Amino acid sequence: MSTSPKPVKKVPIHLQSAQNRVYIKNGEIVNHDKSFKADVYIEDGIIKFVGPSSEITIPGGVRTIDASGLMIIPGGIDPHTHMQLPFGGAVAVDDFYHGTKAAVAGGTTMIIDFVLPNKHESMIEAYDKWRSWADPKVCCDYGLHVGITWWSKSVSEEIGILCKELGVNSFKTFMAYKNLYQLNDSDLLDVFERIRQLNGVAMVHAENGDIIAKNTQRLLAEGITGPEGHELSRPEEVEAEAVHRACVLAHQMKTPLFVSGLTSKSSAELVGRARRSGYCVFGETLASSLGRSMSGVPKGDRIYCITSPPIRESAETPRQLMKSLAYDDLQLTGSDNCTFNKEHKALGKGDFTKIPNGVNGVEDRMSLVWEKGVHAGLLDPCRFVAVTSTNAAKIFNIYPQKGRIAVGSDADIVIWNPNATRTISKDTHHHACDFNIFEGMTVHGVCEFVLVRGRICAERGNVRVAEGFGRFIPTPVRPPFVYDIIEGKVQASTEEQQEHQERQNGNVAKRFAELDIQIPVQEPLSAMLAGNLPMPAEGSLCSTPSVRGRVDGKRDLQESSFSISEELDRSGVRACIKVKNPPGGKSSGFW
């Protein structure tokens, strides 16, 4: 950074000047690549200055924030939300207002939501519908992915319109939800090829829908109807097989692939092996899988924690996924925020296929990643910024507008207290739902201030947001972070990135040594493809035990069975909300 003074344009004080002009002093800036002491000056929603106080003259009418002892980090970007999502006769209770208010409260200043057209519905019409829902309500900026829920010539043409005219560069396919959204391999190849032609990003929900449908049919026939049947119908190897297959299909089409919502260690390892074998693939895991396992959830409450892929039973899975983030096998964290109230979840008490899928997470994601990652010694603060903000900005081509504290970037800023704690509860969260899957958990890492495009929207727990303040942010095609690698213009990482990753790996390795954790040697994906390694299966890659062993007192549903609770057996299905389910269990959700 230049040491020469940077002049600041003096402008007249006007209404809400304290909102439009903010000076943050004495804090430590943390970007994905380095951290350093500096002040930040913001004017009209843009960062105008980053540097020492001696280099700037602050004009009048400025709100000054003293960030001594605190970190100044880029606002979080959540690449995986489902606000206001219609589900049968119900709608997710976090609409775009409540959902983005919760996001801001937790330090997330941009979301990327999913447009999910009905089968045979126009993608453009669905996009317009989502925009009409979001634009009047969002409290922070947002972007959109679009789901490819069926395939035809018209869909192919509409993808082109979305890319070229409507600001969408990412499209999600589904390998699950048989007879609903699931595409066969031939269609997936066609979709990936089309996305590559347009320089877009392919996304995939990776679970083997055919196996899930068979397992669901068998479990219901055997009388296993409680929520435990959900994970039994889609064990880890069912996710891992689809991840492996998706990587191969996308690689054959030379298409960048984003694998969304991974919940198992085996799937994370497969993504890591694919990346080391030269595949252009990125992996995302979720706040729900990082923050908890099903082993700690009472049997009567499991119905509230149903997601697809499922939150895993093993108490070791959250730490294993965090290690995958540390070693860059996975690159991002999302929330998959899709909330329903208890009465909606109760629809599935007698049939696990009727449980609406989805949990909260957009408000607590940042603190959970800090608690389970940085506070636990598995991530450094720079890597925390990468996996909660910067990597998403780069993959979806909005960097450095978003995801960085730098001159010219949007003033989406969180002033972060790494030492403060808070206890998560439904009584204090900003979601519209009546429960929180992290209830009672105390986490380190608290937002002291949250600025959305320079506007102070959260201040020491007091959230003040404006409905409709957020903007739609186009995500242009051909993100350089992705396509420069595919086209061989740059290596997978620059020398600076490699140095930082080596430093991060060294920190993690040191921490693992202190904890007496053995780091397994991972073979490349090519060895697996050549048949030298088995596909992950239960008891092997899918359930690698921790060196600390199984947590005492926790039951493993993969090793033993149990009958559903008397409460679940007695409960009838409520008729207040109509949910339609196709063969194989539609209600496993779309997320």
C-alpha positions as CSV (number, residue, x, y, z in Angstrom):
1,M,0.0,0.0,0.0
2,S,1.3,3.5,-0.8
3,T,2.6,5.5,2.1
4,S,1.6,8.8,0.4
5,P,-1.4,10.7,2.0
6,K,-4.7,10.0,0.4
7,P,-6.9,13.0,0.0
8,V,-10.5,12.7,1.1
9,K,-13.2,14.5,-0.8
10,K,-15.1,16.8,1.5
11,V,-18.8,16.8,0.8
12,P,-21.7,18.7,2.6
13,I,-23.2,17.1,5.6
14,H,-26.7,15.8,4.7
15,L,-29.4,13.7,6.1
16,Q,-28.2,10.4,7.6
17,S,-24.6,11.6,7.3
18,A,-23.6,9.3,10.1
19,Q,-24.9,6.4,8.1
20,N,-23.2,7.5,4.9
21,R,-19.8,8.4,6.4
22,V,-18.1,6.1,8.9
23,Y,-14.6,6.0,10.2
24,I,-13.3,2.8,11.9
25,K,-10.1,3.2,13.8
26,N,-7.6,1.1,15.7
27,G,-8.8,-2.3,14.5
28,E,-7.1,-5.2,12.9
29,I,-8.2,-5.8,9.3
30,V,-8.4,-9.5,8.4
31,N,-8.7,-10.4,4.7
32,H,-8.3,-14.0,3.3
33,D,-4.6,-13.5,2.5
34,K,-3.3,-11.3,5.4
35,S,-4.1,-9.3,8.5
36,F,-2.8,-5.9,9.5
37,K,-3.5,-2.9,11.6
38,A,-5.2,-0.1,9.8
39,D,-8.1,2.4,9.8
40,V,-11.0,2.3,7.4
41,Y,-13.0,5.3,6.0
42,I,-16.4,4.7,4.3
43,E,-18.4,7.1,2.3
44,D,-21.7,6.5,0.5
45,G,-21.4,2.7,0.9
46,I,-17.9,2.4,-0.5
47,I,-14.6,1.9,1.2
48,K,-12.6,5.0,0.4
49,F,-9.5,4.6,2.5
50,V,-7.6,1.8,4.2
51,G,-4.4,2.7,6.0
52,P,-2.8,4.4,9.1
53,S,-4.6,7.3,10.7
54,S,-1.6,9.6,9.9
55,E,-2.5,9.4,6.2
56,I,-6.1,10.7,6.3
57,T,-7.9,13.8,7.3
58,I,-11.4,13.0,8.4
59,P,-14.2,15.4,7.3
60,G,-17.0,16.5,9.6
61,G,-20.2,14.7,10.1
62,V,-18.6,11.3,10.4
63,R,-19.6,8.4,12.7
64,T,-16.4,7.2,14.3
65,I,-16.1,3.7,15.7
66,D,-13.2,2.7,17.9
67,A,-12.3,-1.0,17.1
68,S,-9.5,-1.3,19.5
69,G,-8.9,-5.0,20.3
70,L,-11.4,-6.0,17.6
71,M,-11.1,-7.4,14.0
72,I,-12.4,-5.7,10.9
73,I,-13.5,-8.4,8.5
74,P,-15.5,-8.6,5.2
75,G,-19.2,-9.3,5.7
76,G,-20.1,-12.9,5.4
77,I,-21.5,-14.2,2.1
78,D,-23.9,-17.1,2.5
79,P,-24.0,-19.0,-0.8
80,H,-26.8,-21.3,0.1
81,T,-30.2,-20.1,1.4
82,H,-33.8,-20.9,0.7
83,M,-35.9,-17.9,1.9
84,Q,-39.6,-18.0,1.4
85,L,-39.4,-21.3,-0.4
86,P,-42.8,-22.9,-1.2
87,F,-43.0,-26.5,-0.1
88,G,-46.2,-28.3,-1.0
89,G,-48.8,-26.3,0.8
90,A,-46.4,-24.6,3.2
91,V,-43.8,-21.8,2.7
92,A,-40.5,-21.5,4.6
93,V,-41.2,-19.1,7.5
94,D,-38.1,-17.0,7.0
95,D,-39.1,-14.8,4.1
96,F,-36.6,-12.5,2.5
97,Y,-37.1,-9.9,5.2
98,H,-36.8,-12.1,8.3
99,G,-34.1,-14.3,6.7
100,T,-31.9,-11.4,5.7
101,K,-32.5,-9.6,9.0
102,A,-31.2,-12.8,10.7
103,A,-28.3,-12.9,8.3
104,V,-27.3,-9.3,9.2
105,A,-27.6,-10.0,12.9
106,G,-25.0,-12.8,12.6
107,G,-22.6,-10.9,10.4
108,T,-23.7,-12.1,6.9
109,T,-24.1,-9.1,4.6
110,M,-25.0,-11.0,1.4
111,I,-26.9,-14.2,0.6
112,I,-27.2,-16.1,-2.7
113,D,-30.7,-17.8,-2.8
114,F,-32.0,-20.5,-5.1
115,V,-34.7,-20.1,-7.7
116,L,-36.3,-23.5,-8.0
117,P,-38.7,-23.7,-10.9
118,N,-41.4,-26.3,-10.9
119,K,-41.0,-29.1,-13.4
120,H,-41.9,-27.7,-16.9
121,E,-42.0,-24.2,-15.5
122,S,-40.1,-21.5,-17.4
123,M,-36.9,-20.6,-15.7
124,I,-37.3,-17.0,-16.6
125,E,-40.7,-16.8,-15.1
126,A,-39.4,-18.5,-11.9
127,Y,-36.5,-16.0,-11.8
128,D,-39.0,-13.1,-12.1
129,K,-41.1,-14.6,-9.3
130,W,-38.1,-14.8,-7.0
131,R,-37.1,-11.3,-7.8
132,S,-40.6,-10.0,-7.0
133,W,-40.5,-11.7,-3.6
134,A,-37.0,-10.6,-2.7
135,D,-36.6,-7.0,-4.0
136,P,-39.1,-5.4,-1.7
137,K,-38.0,-7.3,1.4
138,V,-34.2,-7.9,1.5
139,C,-32.3,-6.1,4.2
140,C,-28.9,-6.9,2.6
141,D,-27.6,-7.5,-0.9
142,Y,-28.4,-10.8,-2.6
143,G,-27.8,-12.9,-5.7
144,L,-29.5,-15.9,-7.2
145,H,-28.7,-19.4,-8.4
146,V,-31.2,-21.1,-10.6
147,G,-32.1,-24.8,-10.3
148,I,-32.4,-26.9,-13.4
149,T,-35.3,-29.1,-12.5
150,W,-35.9,-30.5,-15.9
151,W,-34.1,-30.5,-19.3
152,S,-35.2,-29.5,-22.7
153,K,-34.2,-27.3,-25.6
154,S,-36.2,-24.4,-24.1
155,V,-34.3,-24.8,-20.8
156,S,-31.0,-24.7,-22.6
157,E,-32.1,-21.4,-24.3
158,E,-33.2,-19.9,-21.1
159,I,-29.9,-20.6,-19.4
160,G,-28.3,-18.5,-22.1
161,I,-30.7,-15.6,-21.3
162,L,-30.1,-15.9,-17.6
163,C,-26.3,-15.7,-18.1
164,K,-26.3,-13.0,-20.7
165,E,-29.1,-10.7,-19.6
166,L,-30.2,-11.4,-16.0
167,G,-27.1,-11.7,-13.9
168,V,-27.0,-15.4,-13.1
169,N,-23.9,-17.5,-13.6
170,S,-24.6,-20.6,-11.5
171,F,-27.1,-23.4,-12.0
172,K,-27.9,-26.2,-9.7
173,T,-28.7,-29.8,-10.8
174,F,-30.1,-32.6,-8.7
175,M,-28.9,-36.2,-8.5
176,A,-31.7,-37.0,-6.0
177,Y,-35.5,-36.6,-5.7
178,K,-36.4,-39.4,-8.1
179,N,-39.4,-38.6,-10.3
180,L,-39.3,-34.9,-9.2
181,Y,-36.0,-33.1,-10.0
182,Q,-33.5,-35.9,-10.5
183,L,-31.6,-35.7,-13.8
184,N,-30.0,-38.8,-15.3
185,D,-26.4,-38.9,-16.3
186,S,-27.0,-38.2,-19.9
187,D,-29.0,-35.0,-19.1
188,L,-26.3,-34.0,-16.5
189,L,-23.7,-34.2,-19.3
190,D,-25.8,-32.0,-21.5
191,V,-26.4,-29.5,-18.8
192,F,-22.7,-29.4,-17.8
193,E,-21.8,-28.9,-21.5
194,R,-24.2,-26.0,-21.9
195,I,-23.0,-24.3,-18.7
196,R,-19.4,-24.7,-19.9
197,Q,-20.3,-23.1,-23.3
198,L,-21.7,-20.1,-21.4
199,N,-18.7,-19.9,-19.0
200,G,-21.0,-20.5,-16.0
201,V,-20.6,-22.5,-12.8
202,A,-22.4,-25.9,-12.5
203,M,-23.8,-26.7,-9.0
204,V,-25.0,-30.1,-7.9
205,H,-27.0,-31.7,-5.0
206,A,-25.1,-35.0,-4.8
207,E,-27.0,-37.9,-3.5
208,N,-28.0,-41.1,-5.4
209,G,-31.7,-40.7,-5.8
210,D,-32.3,-44.2,-7.1
211,I,-30.8,-45.8,-4.0
212,I,-32.7,-43.4,-1.8
213,A,-36.0,-44.3,-3.4
214,K,-35.3,-48.0,-2.9
215,N,-34.1,-47.6,0.6
216,T,-37.2,-45.5,1.5
217,Q,-39.5,-48.1,0.1
218,R,-37.8,-50.8,2.1
219,L,-37.7,-48.9,5.4
220,L,-41.4,-48.0,5.2
221,A,-42.3,-51.6,4.4
222,E,-40.3,-52.6,7.5
223,G,-42.3,-50.2,9.7
224,I,-39.4,-47.7,10.2
225,T,-41.4,-44.5,9.8
226,G,-39.8,-42.2,12.4
227,P,-37.2,-39.5,11.6
228,E,-34.4,-42.1,12.0
229,G,-35.5,-43.5,8.7
230,H,-34.4,-40.4,6.9
231,E,-30.6,-40.9,7.4
232,L,-31.0,-44.7,7.1
233,S,-32.4,-44.1,3.6
234,R,-29.4,-41.9,2.6
235,P,-26.3,-43.1,4.4
236,E,-22.9,-41.5,3.7
237,E,-21.9,-43.8,0.9
238,V,-25.0,-42.7,-1.0
239,E,-23.8,-39.1,-0.9
240,A,-20.2,-40.1,-1.6
241,E,-21.1,-42.1,-4.7
242,A,-22.9,-39.2,-6.2
243,V,-20.1,-36.8,-5.4
244,H,-17.6,-39.1,-7.1
245,R,-19.9,-39.5,-10.2
246,A,-20.6,-35.7,-10.4
247,C,-16.9,-34.9,-10.3
248,V,-16.2,-37.3,-13.2
249,L,-19.1,-36.1,-15.3
250,A,-18.2,-32.4,-14.9
251,H,-14.5,-33.2,-15.6
252,Q,-15.4,-34.9,-18.8
253,M,-17.2,-31.8,-20.0
254,K,-14.4,-29.5,-18.6
255,T,-17.0,-27.7,-16.5
256,P,-16.3,-26.1,-13.1
257,L,-18.3,-27.9,-10.5
258,F,-19.6,-26.6,-7.1
259,V,-20.8,-29.5,-4.9
260,S,-23.3,-28.0,-2.4
261,G,-24.2,-29.0,1.1
262,L,-21.8,-31.8,1.8
263,T,-22.4,-33.4,5.2
264,S,-19.9,-36.3,5.4
265,K,-16.2,-36.8,5.8
266,S,-16.1,-39.3,2.9
267,S,-17.6,-36.8,0.5
268,A,-15.2,-34.1,1.6
269,E,-12.3,-36.4,1.0
270,L,-13.5,-37.2,-2.5
271,V,-13.7,-33.5,-3.3
272,G,-10.2,-33.0,-2.0
273,R,-8.8,-35.9,-4.1
274,A,-10.5,-34.6,-7.2
275,R,-8.9,-31.2,-6.7
276,R,-5.5,-32.7,-6.2
277,S,-6.0,-34.7,-9.4
278,G,-6.6,-31.5,-11.4
279,Y,-10.4,-31.4,-11.4
280,C,-12.0,-27.9,-11.1
281,V,-14.3,-28.6,-8.3
282,F,-15.3,-26.7,-5.2
283,G,-17.0,-28.1,-2.0
284,E,-19.3,-26.5,0.4
285,T,-20.3,-27.7,3.9
286,L,-23.0,-26.4,6.1
287,A,-23.4,-24.7,9.4
288,S,-25.8,-27.4,10.6
289,S,-23.2,-30.2,9.9
290,L,-20.3,-28.1,11.4
291,G,-22.3,-27.1,14.5
292,R,-23.8,-30.4,15.6
293,S,-24.3,-34.1,15.0
294,M,-27.4,-36.2,15.5
295,S,-25.8,-38.2,18.3
296,G,-26.5,-35.3,20.7
297,V,-30.1,-34.8,19.6
298,P,-32.8,-36.4,21.8
299,K,-34.9,-38.9,19.9
300,G,-38.0,-36.8,20.2
301,D,-36.3,-33.7,18.7
302,R,-34.7,-35.4,15.7
303,I,-37.7,-34.5,13.6
304,Y,-36.6,-30.9,13.8
305,C,-33.1,-31.5,12.4
306,I,-34.0,-33.2,9.1
307,T,-32.0,-32.0,6.1
308,S,-30.8,-33.6,2.9
309,P,-28.1,-34.7,2.8
310,P,-28.7,-35.4,6.5
311,I,-26.8,-34.1,9.5
312,R,-24.7,-37.2,10.4
313,E,-24.9,-39.4,13.5
314,S,-21.2,-39.4,14.4
315,A,-20.1,-36.9,16.9
316,E,-16.8,-36.7,15.1
317,T,-18.2,-35.5,11.8
318,P,-18.3,-31.8,12.6
319,R,-14.6,-31.7,13.4
320,Q,-13.7,-33.8,10.4
321,L,-15.5,-31.4,8.1
322,M,-13.8,-28.5,9.8
323,K,-10.4,-30.2,9.1
324,S,-11.4,-30.5,5.4
325,L,-12.0,-26.7,5.4
326,A,-8.6,-26.2,7.0
327,Y,-6.8,-28.2,4.4
328,D,-8.8,-26.8,1.4
329,D,-10.5,-30.0,0.6
330,L,-13.6,-27.8,1.1
331,Q,-13.7,-24.1,0.3
332,L,-17.0,-22.7,1.6
333,T,-19.5,-22.7,4.3
334,G,-23.2,-22.1,3.7
335,S,-26.3,-22.3,5.9
336,D,-28.9,-24.0,3.7
337,N,-31.3,-21.8,5.7
338,C,-34.8,-23.1,5.1
339,T,-36.9,-22.8,8.2
340,F,-40.3,-24.4,9.1
341,N,-42.1,-24.3,12.4
342,K,-42.7,-27.2,14.7
343,E,-46.2,-27.6,13.4
344,H,-44.9,-28.1,9.9
345,K,-42.3,-30.6,11.0
346,A,-45.0,-32.5,12.8
347,L,-46.5,-33.5,9.5
348,G,-43.9,-36.2,9.3
349,K,-44.3,-37.8,12.7
350,G,-45.8,-40.9,11.2
351,D,-43.9,-40.9,8.0
352,F,-40.3,-39.6,7.7
353,T,-40.9,-38.8,3.9
354,K,-43.4,-36.1,4.9
355,I,-41.0,-34.2,7.2
356,P,-40.3,-30.8,5.5
357,N,-36.6,-30.5,5.2
358,G,-34.6,-27.6,6.3
359,V,-33.2,-25.8,9.4
360,N,-32.0,-22.4,10.5
361,G,-28.3,-21.4,10.2
362,V,-27.9,-18.0,8.4
363,E,-27.7,-16.1,11.7
364,D,-25.4,-18.5,13.5
365,R,-23.1,-19.6,10.7
366,M,-20.3,-17.1,11.3
367,S,-20.1,-17.7,15.0
368,L,-20.3,-21.5,14.6
369,V,-17.4,-21.5,12.1
370,W,-15.4,-19.3,14.5
371,E,-16.2,-21.5,17.5
372,K,-15.6,-24.8,15.9
373,G,-12.8,-23.6,13.6
374,V,-10.7,-20.7,14.9
375,H,-11.4,-21.0,18.7
376,A,-10.8,-24.7,18.4
377,G,-7.4,-24.1,16.8
378,L,-8.2,-25.6,13.4
379,L,-8.5,-22.4,11.3
380,D,-6.7,-19.2,11.4
381,P,-8.6,-15.9,11.1
382,C,-7.6,-15.5,7.4
383,R,-9.0,-18.9,6.5
384,F,-12.1,-18.1,8.5
385,V,-12.6,-15.1,6.2
386,A,-12.0,-17.2,3.1
387,V,-14.5,-19.9,3.9
388,T,-17.2,-17.5,5.2
389,S,-16.9,-14.8,2.6
390,T,-14.0,-14.4,0.1
391,N,-14.2,-17.8,-1.6
392,A,-17.8,-17.4,-2.4
393,A,-17.2,-13.9,-3.8
394,K,-14.5,-15.3,-6.0
395,I,-16.3,-18.3,-7.3
396,F,-19.4,-16.3,-8.1
397,N,-17.5,-13.4,-9.6
398,I,-18.3,-10.6,-7.3
399,Y,-14.8,-10.2,-5.9
400,P,-13.4,-7.7,-4.9
401,Q,-16.7,-5.8,-4.8
402,K,-17.6,-8.2,-2.1
403,G,-15.4,-10.4,0.2
404,R,-12.6,-7.9,0.9
405,I,-11.7,-4.9,3.0
406,A,-10.0,-2.7,0.3
407,V,-10.4,0.7,-1.3
408,G,-13.2,0.5,-3.8
409,S,-15.0,-2.5,-2.3
410,D,-18.5,-2.3,-1.0
411,A,-18.5,-1.3,2.7
412,D,-19.9,-4.7,3.8
413,I,-18.0,-4.9,7.0
414,V,-18.2,-6.7,10.3
415,I,-16.4,-5.5,13.4
416,W,-15.8,-8.8,15.1
417,N,-15.1,-9.5,18.8
418,P,-13.2,-12.9,18.8
419,N,-13.3,-13.2,22.6
420,A,-16.9,-12.4,23.4
421,T,-19.4,-15.1,23.7
422,R,-23.1,-15.5,23.2
423,T,-25.6,-18.3,23.8
424,I,-27.8,-19.3,20.9
425,S,-31.5,-19.5,21.6
426,K,-34.9,-19.3,19.8
427,D,-35.8,-16.7,22.4
428,T,-33.2,-14.2,21.1
429,H,-32.6,-15.2,17.4
430,H,-34.0,-13.1,14.6
431,H,-35.5,-16.0,12.6
432,A,-39.2,-16.3,12.2
433,C,-39.2,-20.0,13.2
434,D,-40.1,-21.3,16.7
435,F,-37.0,-23.4,17.4
436,N,-33.3,-23.3,16.9
437,I,-31.3,-26.5,16.2
438,F,-28.3,-25.0,18.1
439,E,-30.4,-24.1,21.2
440,G,-28.3,-23.5,24.3
441,M,-24.9,-23.6,22.5
442,T,-22.4,-21.0,23.7
443,V,-20.1,-19.7,20.9
444,H,-17.1,-17.4,20.8
445,G,-17.1,-14.7,18.1
446,V,-19.7,-12.0,18.3
447,C,-20.5,-9.1,15.9
448,E,-20.1,-5.8,17.6
449,F,-21.1,-3.8,14.5
450,V,-22.4,-4.9,11.1
451,L,-22.3,-2.5,8.2
452,V,-24.2,-3.2,5.0
453,R,-22.9,-1.0,2.2
454,G,-21.8,1.5,4.8
455,R,-25.0,1.5,6.8
456,I,-24.7,0.5,10.4
457,C,-27.4,-2.2,10.6
458,A,-26.3,-4.0,13.8
459,E,-24.7,-2.4,16.8
460,R,-23.8,-4.4,19.9
461,G,-26.8,-6.7,19.6
462,N,-29.3,-4.0,18.5
463,V,-30.4,-4.8,14.9
464,R,-31.8,-1.9,12.8
465,V,-32.5,-2.9,9.3
466,A,-34.5,-1.4,6.5
467,E,-36.8,-3.6,4.5
468,G,-35.9,-3.4,0.8
469,F,-32.5,-1.7,1.5
470,G,-30.7,-4.7,-0.2
471,R,-29.9,-4.8,-3.9
472,F,-29.8,-7.6,-6.4
473,I,-26.1,-8.2,-7.2
474,P,-25.5,-9.7,-10.7
475,T,-23.0,-12.6,-10.8
476,P,-21.2,-12.3,-14.2
477,V,-20.1,-15.3,-16.2
478,R,-16.5,-16.5,-16.4
479,P,-15.2,-15.9,-12.9
480,P,-11.4,-15.6,-13.3
481,F,-10.9,-17.5,-10.1
482,V,-12.5,-20.5,-11.8
483,Y,-11.9,-20.2,-15.5
484,D,-8.3,-19.1,-15.4
485,I,-7.6,-22.5,-13.8
486,I,-9.7,-24.4,-16.3
487,E,-8.1,-22.7,-19.3
488,G,-4.6,-23.2,-18.0
489,K,-3.9,-19.4,-17.6
490,V,-2.9,-19.8,-14.0
491,Q,-2.0,-22.6,-11.7
492,A,-4.6,-23.7,-9.2
493,S,-3.2,-21.3,-6.7
494,T,-0.8,-18.4,-6.8
495,E,2.5,-18.4,-5.0
496,E,1.0,-16.0,-2.4
497,Q,-2.0,-18.3,-1.9
498,Q,0.3,-21.3,-1.6
499,E,2.4,-19.6,1.0
500,H,-0.7,-18.7,3.0
501,Q,-2.1,-22.2,2.7
502,E,1.2,-23.7,3.8
503,R,1.2,-21.4,6.8
504,Q,-2.4,-22.4,7.5
505,N,-1.6,-26.1,7.1
506,G,1.4,-25.6,9.4
507,N,-0.8,-24.0,12.1
508,V,-3.4,-26.8,11.8
509,A,-0.7,-29.5,11.8
510,K,0.8,-28.1,15.0
511,R,-2.7,-27.9,16.6
512,F,-3.4,-31.5,15.5
513,A,-0.1,-32.6,17.0
514,E,-1.1,-31.0,20.3
515,L,-4.3,-32.9,20.2
516,D,-2.6,-36.1,19.1
517,I,-4.7,-36.3,15.9
518,Q,-3.2,-38.4,13.1
519,I,-3.6,-36.8,9.7
520,P,-4.4,-39.5,7.1
521,V,-2.5,-39.7,3.8
522,Q,-5.1,-39.2,1.1
523,E,-4.6,-40.9,-2.3
524,P,-5.5,-39.0,-5.4
525,L,-8.8,-39.5,-7.2
526,S,-7.1,-41.1,-10.1
527,A,-6.1,-44.1,-7.9
528,M,-9.7,-44.5,-6.9
529,L,-10.8,-44.3,-10.5
530,A,-8.2,-46.9,-11.5
531,G,-9.7,-49.3,-8.9
532,N,-6.8,-49.1,-6.5
533,L,-9.0,-47.7,-3.8
534,P,-12.5,-48.9,-2.8
535,M,-15.4,-46.5,-3.0
536,P,-16.3,-45.2,0.4
537,A,-18.5,-47.6,2.3
538,E,-19.8,-47.8,5.9
539,G,-17.0,-48.9,8.2
540,S,-14.3,-47.6,5.9
541,L,-13.9,-44.1,4.5
542,C,-17.4,-43.1,5.6
543,S,-16.9,-43.7,9.2
544,T,-13.2,-43.1,10.0
545,P,-13.0,-43.2,13.8
546,S,-11.6,-40.3,15.8
547,V,-8.4,-41.0,17.8
548,R,-10.5,-40.1,20.8
549,G,-12.9,-42.9,20.1
550,R,-16.7,-42.8,20.3
551,V,-18.3,-40.4,22.7
552,D,-19.6,-42.3,25.7
553,G,-23.3,-42.6,26.1
554,K,-24.1,-41.8,22.4
555,R,-26.0,-44.3,20.3
556,D,-25.0,-44.9,16.7
557,L,-28.1,-45.6,14.6
558,Q,-25.8,-47.2,11.9
559,E,-24.9,-49.9,14.5
560,S,-28.1,-50.4,16.3
561,S,-31.8,-49.9,15.7
562,F,-34.5,-48.6,18.0
563,S,-38.2,-48.1,18.0
564,I,-39.6,-44.7,17.5
565,S,-40.8,-42.9,20.6
566,E,-44.3,-43.5,22.0
567,E,-45.0,-39.8,21.3
568,L,-44.2,-40.2,17.6
569,D,-46.3,-43.4,17.5
570,R,-49.3,-41.7,18.9
571,S,-49.1,-38.5,16.9
572,G,-51.3,-38.2,13.8
573,V,-50.6,-36.2,10.7
574,R,-52.0,-32.8,10.9
575,A,-54.2,-31.7,7.9
576,C,-53.6,-28.0,8.3
577,I,-50.9,-27.9,5.5
578,K,-51.1,-30.0,2.4
579,V,-47.8,-31.6,1.3
580,K,-47.7,-33.7,-1.9
581,N,-45.1,-36.5,-2.1
582,P,-44.1,-38.4,-5.2
583,P,-42.9,-42.0,-5.1
584,G,-39.5,-42.2,-3.3
585,G,-40.3,-39.4,-0.9
586,K,-40.4,-35.9,-2.3
587,S,-40.4,-34.5,1.1
588,S,-36.7,-35.2,1.5
589,G,-36.6,-31.7,0.1
590,F,-34.7,-29.7,-2.5
591,W,-31.8,-28.4,-0.5
